Amino acid sequence: MPFRRTVGLITIALLFAAGCQPQVLEVEVTRLVDVNGGAAVAAATPETIEVEVTRLVPQEVTRIVPEEVVVEVTKSPLGSAERPIQLLFAPTVNTAVISNRAPAFADFLANATGRQFAVGVLDDEQTVIEMLCAAPVDSIAFLSEIGYVVAAGQCGATPAVSGVNQHGLDWHAGMIVVRRDSGITDLAGLAGLRWAVPDESLHNFYYFQALFAESGIEPGEIVPVKGDNTAMLAVLNGEVDFATGTFVPPVLPFAEDEWVYGTDDAEVWRRLGIAPARSGQGFVVVNGTPEQGGYRVRDARAGIFDTAPTVFDETRILTLSAQIPNDNITFGAGFPVGLARDLIPLFTEFAASPNCIESICSADFYNWQGVNPAADAQFEPLRFTLQTLNLSGSEMTP
Protein backbone atom coordinates (compact mmCIF):
# COMPACT_ATOMS: atom_id res chain seq x y z
CA MET A 1 0.00 0.00 0.00
CA PRO A 2 1.40 3.43 -0.89
CA PHE A 3 2.21 5.75 1.94
CA ARG A 4 3.32 9.34 2.26
CA ARG A 5 5.43 11.01 4.89
CA THR A 6 4.03 14.05 6.71
CA VAL A 7 6.37 16.42 8.41
CA GLY A 8 5.66 18.02 11.78
CA LEU A 9 7.47 20.85 13.52
CA ILE A 10 11.23 20.66 13.04
CA THR A 11 13.15 22.29 15.86
CA ILE A 12 16.26 23.31 13.81
CA ALA A 13 17.15 23.69 10.13
CA LEU A 14 19.54 21.09 8.78
CA LEU A 15 22.60 22.68 7.22
CA PHE A 16 25.49 20.96 5.62
CA ALA A 17 28.96 22.22 4.87
CA ALA A 18 31.82 20.09 3.63
CA GLY A 19 34.51 19.47 6.15
CA CYS A 20 32.47 20.73 9.22
CA GLN A 21 32.14 18.81 12.55
CA PRO A 22 28.96 16.61 13.00
CA GLN A 23 26.45 17.47 15.80
CA VAL A 24 23.52 15.31 17.11
CA LEU A 25 20.19 17.16 17.49
CA GLU A 26 16.68 16.08 18.51
CA VAL A 27 13.85 16.76 16.00
CA GLU A 28 10.17 15.81 15.85
CA VAL A 29 8.85 13.65 12.98
CA THR A 30 5.42 12.21 12.17
CA ARG A 31 4.30 8.60 11.75
CA LEU A 32 3.48 7.15 8.34
CA VAL A 33 -0.23 7.40 7.33
CA ASP A 34 -2.32 5.74 4.71
CA VAL A 35 -2.54 7.88 1.58
CA ASN A 36 -5.96 6.36 0.64
CA GLY A 37 -7.65 7.34 3.91
CA GLY A 38 -7.20 3.98 5.58
CA ALA A 39 -6.13 3.39 9.11
CA ALA A 40 -2.89 4.68 10.23
CA VAL A 41 -0.16 2.24 10.48
CA ALA A 42 1.06 3.94 13.66
CA ALA A 43 -0.30 6.37 16.17
CA ALA A 44 -0.33 10.04 15.03
CA THR A 45 1.38 11.35 18.10
CA PRO A 46 4.82 12.84 17.44
CA GLU A 47 7.80 10.78 18.24
CA THR A 48 11.29 11.92 19.12
CA ILE A 49 14.22 10.41 17.14
CA GLU A 50 17.88 11.23 16.87
CA VAL A 51 19.32 12.46 13.54
CA GLU A 52 22.87 13.57 12.75
CA VAL A 53 23.38 16.98 11.18
CA THR A 54 26.50 19.05 10.54
CA ARG A 55 27.47 22.05 12.61
CA LEU A 56 28.67 25.23 10.87
CA VAL A 57 32.18 26.05 12.12
CA PRO A 58 34.07 29.25 11.16
CA GLN A 59 36.78 28.37 8.67
CA GLU A 60 39.77 30.55 7.77
CA VAL A 61 40.21 30.88 4.04
CA THR A 62 43.75 31.49 2.78
CA ARG A 63 43.98 34.84 0.99
CA ILE A 64 45.38 34.98 -2.52
CA VAL A 65 48.42 37.30 -2.40
CA PRO A 66 49.98 38.53 -5.65
CA GLU A 67 53.51 37.18 -6.07
CA GLU A 68 56.23 39.34 -7.65
CA VAL A 69 57.95 37.42 -10.42
CA VAL A 70 61.30 38.70 -11.79
CA VAL A 71 61.63 38.08 -15.49
CA GLU A 72 65.08 38.56 -17.03
CA VAL A 73 64.86 40.25 -20.40
CA THR A 74 67.77 39.48 -22.71
CA LYS A 75 69.52 42.65 -23.97
CA SER A 76 70.14 43.19 -27.61
CA PRO A 77 73.74 42.42 -28.63
CA LEU A 78 76.22 45.26 -28.22
CA GLY A 79 76.64 46.97 -31.56
CA SER A 80 73.25 45.93 -32.90
CA ALA A 81 70.83 48.44 -34.42
CA GLU A 82 68.82 48.30 -31.19
CA ARG A 83 71.93 48.80 -29.05
CA PRO A 84 74.64 50.73 -30.93
CA ILE A 85 78.00 51.50 -29.32
CA GLN A 86 77.89 55.09 -28.09
CA LEU A 87 80.59 57.57 -29.17
CA LEU A 88 80.29 60.41 -26.64
CA PHE A 89 81.58 63.94 -27.31
CA ALA A 90 81.69 67.09 -25.21
CA PRO A 91 81.11 70.40 -27.06
CA THR A 92 84.77 71.46 -26.86
CA VAL A 93 84.37 72.59 -30.47
CA ASN A 94 81.27 73.79 -32.30
CA THR A 95 78.49 71.21 -31.93
CA ALA A 96 77.61 71.55 -35.61
CA VAL A 97 81.19 70.56 -36.48
CA ILE A 98 80.92 67.45 -34.30
CA SER A 99 77.52 66.51 -35.74
CA ASN A 100 78.74 66.92 -39.32
CA ARG A 101 82.21 65.37 -39.03
CA ALA A 102 82.04 62.66 -36.37
CA PRO A 103 79.63 60.33 -38.28
CA ALA A 104 82.39 59.55 -40.82
CA PHE A 105 84.41 58.03 -37.97
CA ALA A 106 81.39 56.08 -36.75
CA ASP A 107 80.71 54.78 -40.27
CA PHE A 108 84.33 53.65 -40.66
CA LEU A 109 84.15 51.67 -37.43
CA ALA A 110 80.80 50.19 -38.41
CA ASN A 111 82.10 49.00 -41.78
CA ALA A 112 85.25 47.56 -40.22
CA THR A 113 83.54 45.71 -37.36
CA GLY A 114 80.02 44.96 -38.61
CA ARG A 115 78.65 46.72 -35.53
CA GLN A 116 76.59 49.87 -35.26
CA PHE A 117 77.96 53.08 -33.69
CA ALA A 118 76.01 56.20 -32.67
CA VAL A 119 77.39 59.73 -32.13
CA GLY A 120 76.22 61.61 -29.04
CA VAL A 121 77.04 65.26 -28.28
CA LEU A 122 76.34 66.06 -24.62
CA ASP A 123 76.12 69.32 -22.70
CA ASP A 124 79.62 69.32 -21.23
CA GLU A 125 82.49 67.00 -20.36
CA GLN A 126 81.19 66.26 -16.87
CA THR A 127 77.97 64.96 -18.45
CA VAL A 128 80.04 62.81 -20.82
CA ILE A 129 81.86 61.32 -17.81
CA GLU A 130 78.58 60.63 -16.03
CA MET A 131 77.20 58.87 -19.11
CA LEU A 132 80.41 56.85 -19.51
CA CYS A 133 80.11 55.73 -15.89
CA ALA A 134 76.38 54.98 -16.18
CA ALA A 135 76.77 52.82 -19.31
CA PRO A 136 80.35 51.46 -19.08
CA VAL A 137 79.74 48.49 -21.38
CA ASP A 138 78.24 50.49 -24.22
CA SER A 139 80.27 53.71 -24.25
CA ILE A 140 83.43 55.22 -25.71
CA ALA A 141 84.21 58.83 -24.76
CA PHE A 142 86.40 61.57 -26.23
CA LEU A 143 87.93 63.31 -23.20
CA SER A 144 90.48 65.92 -22.21
CA GLU A 145 93.46 64.79 -20.16
CA ILE A 146 91.77 65.94 -16.95
CA GLY A 147 88.49 64.39 -18.08
CA TYR A 148 90.16 60.99 -18.31
CA VAL A 149 91.64 61.25 -14.81
CA VAL A 150 88.22 62.17 -13.40
CA ALA A 151 86.52 59.29 -15.25
CA ALA A 152 89.21 56.79 -14.20
CA GLY A 153 88.87 57.81 -10.56
CA GLN A 154 85.10 57.94 -10.64
CA CYS A 155 84.33 54.65 -12.35
CA GLY A 156 87.50 52.92 -13.56
CA ALA A 157 87.49 54.07 -17.19
CA THR A 158 90.54 53.02 -19.25
CA PRO A 159 92.44 54.98 -21.94
CA ALA A 160 92.55 53.74 -25.51
CA VAL A 161 94.60 56.28 -27.50
CA SER A 162 95.88 59.84 -27.18
CA GLY A 163 95.86 62.30 -30.06
CA VAL A 164 99.08 63.30 -31.81
CA ASN A 165 99.38 67.07 -32.17
CA GLN A 166 100.81 69.17 -34.99
CA HIS A 167 104.31 68.73 -33.53
CA GLY A 168 104.10 64.95 -33.82
CA LEU A 169 103.70 64.47 -30.04
CA ASP A 170 101.02 62.67 -28.03
CA TRP A 171 101.92 64.88 -25.03
CA HIS A 172 102.50 68.53 -24.23
CA ALA A 173 104.60 70.33 -21.63
CA GLY A 174 105.34 73.70 -20.13
CA MET A 175 108.60 75.42 -19.23
CA ILE A 176 109.85 78.06 -16.80
CA VAL A 177 111.94 80.75 -18.50
CA VAL A 178 114.22 83.19 -16.70
CA ARG A 179 116.71 85.80 -17.84
CA ARG A 180 120.20 84.40 -18.24
CA ASP A 181 121.62 87.17 -16.10
CA SER A 182 119.09 86.59 -13.26
CA GLY A 183 121.37 84.37 -11.22
CA ILE A 184 118.47 81.92 -10.72
CA THR A 185 119.74 78.37 -10.88
CA ASP A 186 116.95 76.26 -9.37
CA LEU A 187 113.32 76.34 -8.30
CA ALA A 188 114.16 77.57 -4.81
CA GLY A 189 115.45 80.77 -6.36
CA LEU A 190 111.92 81.62 -7.54
CA ALA A 191 110.56 82.13 -4.02
CA GLY A 192 108.93 85.54 -3.67
CA LEU A 193 109.48 86.47 -7.33
CA ARG A 194 106.96 87.78 -9.89
CA TRP A 195 105.51 85.12 -12.21
CA ALA A 196 103.92 85.80 -15.63
CA VAL A 197 101.22 83.21 -16.41
CA PRO A 198 99.88 83.08 -20.00
CA ASP A 199 96.84 80.94 -19.15
CA GLU A 200 95.46 78.68 -16.43
CA SER A 201 96.30 75.50 -18.29
CA LEU A 202 97.79 72.37 -16.76
CA HIS A 203 101.20 72.76 -18.37
CA ASN A 204 101.53 76.53 -17.88
CA PHE A 205 100.00 76.98 -14.43
CA TYR A 206 98.50 74.15 -12.37
CA TYR A 207 101.37 71.70 -12.70
CA PHE A 208 103.94 74.32 -11.64
CA GLN A 209 101.73 75.43 -8.77
CA ALA A 210 101.75 71.83 -7.53
CA LEU A 211 105.51 71.59 -8.04
CA PHE A 212 106.06 74.74 -5.97
CA ALA A 213 103.71 73.51 -3.24
CA GLU A 214 105.47 70.15 -3.01
CA SER A 215 108.86 71.90 -2.78
CA GLY A 216 107.69 74.42 -0.20
CA ILE A 217 108.25 77.34 -2.57
CA GLU A 218 105.90 80.30 -2.52
CA PRO A 219 106.28 82.61 -5.54
CA GLY A 220 105.46 86.28 -5.21
CA GLU A 221 102.89 88.06 -7.36
CA ILE A 222 101.21 86.06 -10.13
CA VAL A 223 100.79 88.26 -13.21
CA PRO A 224 98.19 87.00 -15.70
CA VAL A 225 99.09 87.82 -19.31
CA LYS A 226 97.55 87.01 -22.68
CA GLY A 227 99.34 84.17 -24.38
CA ASP A 228 102.84 82.75 -24.61
CA ASN A 229 104.22 85.66 -26.63
CA THR A 230 103.29 88.22 -23.97
CA ALA A 231 104.70 86.00 -21.22
CA MET A 232 108.05 85.63 -23.02
CA LEU A 233 108.27 89.37 -23.67
CA ALA A 234 107.47 90.09 -20.02
CA VAL A 235 110.43 88.08 -18.74
CA LEU A 236 112.72 89.32 -21.51
CA ASN A 237 111.91 92.96 -20.69
CA GLY A 238 112.30 92.43 -16.94
CA GLU A 239 108.61 93.11 -16.18
CA VAL A 240 108.53 89.81 -14.27
CA ASP A 241 111.23 87.57 -12.86
CA PHE A 242 110.11 84.40 -14.58
CA ALA A 243 107.39 83.20 -16.93
CA THR A 244 105.84 79.94 -17.98
CA GLY A 245 105.11 79.02 -21.58
CA THR A 246 104.64 76.08 -23.92
CA PHE A 247 107.63 73.86 -24.53
CA VAL A 248 108.02 71.99 -27.80
CA PRO A 249 111.26 69.99 -28.12
CA PRO A 250 113.73 70.95 -30.82
CA VAL A 251 114.04 68.92 -34.00
CA LEU A 252 117.51 67.40 -34.05
CA PRO A 253 119.63 66.90 -37.17
CA PHE A 254 118.14 64.11 -39.25
CA ALA A 255 121.30 62.08 -38.79
CA GLU A 256 120.58 61.93 -35.04
CA ASP A 257 117.82 60.24 -33.06
CA GLU A 258 114.74 62.17 -32.01
CA TRP A 259 114.87 64.37 -28.91
CA VAL A 260 114.05 62.32 -25.78
CA TYR A 261 112.33 63.82 -22.73
CA GLY A 262 114.39 63.35 -19.57
CA THR A 263 117.50 62.38 -21.53
CA ASP A 264 118.28 65.30 -23.80
CA ASP A 265 118.74 68.86 -22.59
CA ALA A 266 115.82 71.20 -23.30
CA GLU A 267 118.25 73.50 -25.16
CA VAL A 268 120.48 70.83 -26.65
CA TRP A 269 121.22 73.12 -29.60
CA ARG A 270 123.29 75.42 -27.37
CA ARG A 271 126.17 72.95 -27.48
CA LEU A 272 127.05 74.31 -30.93
CA GLY A 273 127.61 77.82 -29.55
CA ILE A 274 125.69 79.32 -32.48
CA ALA A 275 122.81 81.76 -32.07
CA PRO A 276 119.42 80.88 -33.58
CA ALA A 277 118.41 82.47 -36.89
CA ARG A 278 115.38 82.59 -39.13
CA SER A 279 115.46 80.14 -42.05
CA GLY A 280 114.13 80.78 -45.52
CA GLN A 281 111.13 78.57 -44.71
CA GLY A 282 110.30 80.74 -41.69
CA PHE A 283 111.60 78.39 -38.99
CA VAL A 284 113.95 79.32 -36.14
CA VAL A 285 117.06 77.20 -36.71
CA VAL A 286 120.56 76.75 -35.39
CA ASN A 287 123.28 75.97 -37.95
CA GLY A 288 120.77 75.36 -40.71
CA THR A 289 117.72 73.14 -40.94
CA PRO A 290 117.63 69.55 -39.65
CA GLU A 291 117.99 68.36 -43.26
CA GLN A 292 121.24 70.36 -43.40
CA GLY A 293 122.51 69.02 -40.08
CA GLY A 294 121.16 71.82 -37.90
CA TYR A 295 118.46 72.19 -35.22
CA ARG A 296 114.96 73.59 -35.42
CA VAL A 297 113.96 75.45 -32.23
CA ARG A 298 110.23 75.31 -31.47
CA ASP A 299 109.54 76.45 -27.88
CA ALA A 300 107.39 79.49 -27.05
CA ARG A 301 110.22 81.98 -27.53
CA ALA A 302 110.23 81.27 -31.27
CA GLY A 303 106.94 83.15 -31.46
CA ILE A 304 108.58 86.50 -30.66
CA PHE A 305 111.85 85.92 -32.49
CA ASP A 306 111.11 88.43 -35.25
CA THR A 307 110.26 91.24 -32.83
CA ALA A 308 112.85 90.23 -30.21
CA PRO A 309 115.70 88.39 -32.00
CA THR A 310 117.84 88.38 -28.83
CA VAL A 311 115.29 86.41 -26.79
CA PHE A 312 117.30 83.16 -26.94
CA ASP A 313 120.53 84.97 -26.07
CA GLU A 314 119.02 86.75 -23.06
CA THR A 315 116.77 84.02 -21.62
CA ARG A 316 117.06 80.33 -20.82
CA ILE A 317 114.87 77.43 -19.73
CA LEU A 318 115.11 76.72 -16.00
CA THR A 319 113.01 73.55 -15.96
CA LEU A 320 110.23 71.70 -17.77
CA SER A 321 106.90 70.41 -16.58
CA ALA A 322 106.15 66.72 -16.74
CA GLN A 323 104.81 65.25 -19.98
CA ILE A 324 101.06 65.71 -20.00
CA PRO A 325 99.03 63.48 -22.36
CA ASN A 326 96.87 65.07 -25.04
CA ASP A 327 93.12 64.61 -25.45
CA ASN A 328 92.18 60.96 -25.65
CA ILE A 329 89.64 58.30 -26.53
CA THR A 330 88.52 56.34 -23.46
CA PHE A 331 86.63 53.07 -22.94
CA GLY A 332 84.05 52.57 -20.22
CA ALA A 333 85.20 50.26 -17.42
CA GLY A 334 82.97 47.40 -18.58
CA PHE A 335 83.68 47.68 -22.30
CA PRO A 336 84.46 44.21 -23.71
CA VAL A 337 88.23 43.67 -23.65
CA GLY A 338 88.36 41.73 -26.91
CA LEU A 339 86.39 44.38 -28.76
CA ALA A 340 88.59 47.12 -27.29
CA ARG A 341 91.68 45.35 -28.59
CA ASP A 342 90.12 45.18 -32.04
CA LEU A 343 89.15 48.86 -32.02
CA ILE A 344 92.48 50.42 -31.00
CA PRO A 345 94.23 49.48 -34.30
CA LEU A 346 91.17 50.79 -36.16
CA PHE A 347 91.45 54.13 -34.33
CA THR A 348 95.08 54.30 -35.43
CA GLU A 349 94.25 53.32 -39.00
CA PHE A 350 91.53 55.92 -39.37
CA ALA A 351 93.61 58.71 -37.79
CA ALA A 352 96.40 58.03 -40.29
CA SER A 353 94.05 58.07 -43.29
CA PRO A 354 93.02 61.06 -45.45
CA ASN A 355 89.43 60.48 -44.30
CA CYS A 356 90.36 61.64 -40.81
CA ILE A 357 91.19 65.11 -42.14
CA GLU A 358 87.51 65.49 -43.01
CA SER A 359 86.44 64.07 -39.67
CA ILE A 360 87.90 64.20 -36.13
CA CYS A 361 91.36 65.25 -37.39
CA SER A 362 90.14 68.38 -39.18
CA ALA A 363 91.58 71.75 -38.16
CA ASP A 364 88.22 72.87 -36.76
CA PHE A 365 87.83 69.65 -34.75
CA TYR A 366 90.71 68.01 -32.79
CA ASN A 367 93.40 68.81 -35.38
CA TRP A 368 95.05 65.46 -34.70
CA GLN A 369 97.86 64.22 -36.90
CA GLY A 370 97.27 60.68 -35.69
CA VAL A 371 96.83 58.75 -32.44
CA ASN A 372 99.08 56.61 -30.25
CA PRO A 373 98.09 53.89 -27.76
CA ALA A 374 97.69 55.35 -24.27
CA ALA A 375 98.40 53.92 -20.81
CA ASP A 376 97.04 54.96 -17.44
CA ALA A 377 100.54 55.57 -16.03
CA GLN A 378 100.99 58.48 -18.46
CA PHE A 379 98.39 60.43 -16.49
CA GLU A 380 100.23 60.30 -13.15
CA PRO A 381 101.46 63.95 -13.44
CA LEU A 382 97.83 65.03 -13.53
CA ARG A 383 96.98 63.00 -10.45
CA PHE A 384 99.99 64.55 -8.72
CA THR A 385 98.69 68.01 -9.64
CA LEU A 386 95.14 67.36 -8.44
CA GLN A 387 96.17 65.67 -5.21
CA THR A 388 98.80 68.27 -4.31
CA LEU A 389 96.44 71.19 -4.95
CA ASN A 390 93.47 69.33 -3.43
CA LEU A 391 91.39 69.70 -6.59
CA SER A 392 88.72 67.27 -7.74
CA GLY A 393 89.35 67.91 -11.43
CA SER A 394 85.66 68.37 -12.23
CA GLU A 395 86.02 72.14 -11.91
CA MET A 396 88.77 71.99 -14.57
CA THR A 397 86.90 69.93 -17.18
CA PRO A 398 85.72 71.89 -20.24
Secondary structure by P-SEA (a helix, b strand, c coil): cbbbbbbccccbbbbbbcbbbbbbbbbbbbcccccccccccccccbbbbbbbbbbbcbbbbbbbbbbbbbbbbbccccccccccccccccccccaaaaaacaaaaaaaaaaaccbbbbbbbcccaaaaaaaaaaccccccccccaaaaaaaaaaccccccbbbbccccccccbbbbbbbcccccccccccccbbbbbccccccccaaaaaaaaaacccccbbbbbccaaaaaaaaaacccccbbbbbbbccccccccccccccccccccccccbbbbbcccccccccccccccbbbbbccccccccccccccccccccccccccccbbbbbcccccaaaaaaaaaaaaaaaacaaaaaccccccccccccccccccccaaaaaaaaaaaccccccccc
